[in-house]
Amino acid sequence: MVAQELESQQQQQQPPKKGSASLHSHEGPGLNILVGKAREVIQQAIVDPVTYLANWGRLYSLWPVHLETACCSIEWGAVSGPRFDAERYGILEAFGSLRQCDLVVVHGTVTRKMAPRLRFIYDQMPEPKWVIAMGACSISGGVYFDSYNVLPGVDQVIPVDVYVPGCPPRPEELIDAFILLQDKIRNSNIKKTS
């Protein structure tokens, strides 16, 4: 028993051999703390400001494409006019190319025959892209909810970010939807492309 204790004490007092595990083991969490702090510093110094700038640019330069099929398009025209002026919220005028737009605004009824075309429009747009469903018809089918050819909501075809209820919704509600969408964009992360 005493011989075993003496051997264990001698092994503890001997310097470690080259290539042994105890030579490379670190006492305490020093290196792990340094790596953790480096990640935190990089996050705060580089990633957060770049994310902020990218989201700021997206926030105030939304280029919409419209799918206008019903009376909600009249309200969109009112929002685009001088009284409500959607451009001060960063919603620019409609553009001709879908590959430049990043916002789909669906106004009114979407039939089953139009659904593949709506998906085609959505797929042509570059990432990141957002969708606003405006009016009861685009959200739930509206007064045509029990019709055989009307979709009970565009969220069955494309993902919707903001819903604007009403039949038709007031221009103030659409402006509120812009503000909600801008809050969502402000708090989003930059996506990694593969």
Secondary structure, DSSP 8 states (H G I E B T S, - for coil): -HHHHHHHHHHHHS---TT-HHHH--SSSHHHHHHHHHHHHHIIIIIHHHHHHHHHHHHT-B-EEEEE-STHHHHHHHHHSTTT-GGGGTB----S-GGG--EEEEES--BTTTHHHHHHHHHHS-SS-EEEEESHHHHH-GGGTT-TTB-S-GGGTS--SEEE-SSS--HHHHHHHHHHHHHHHHT-------
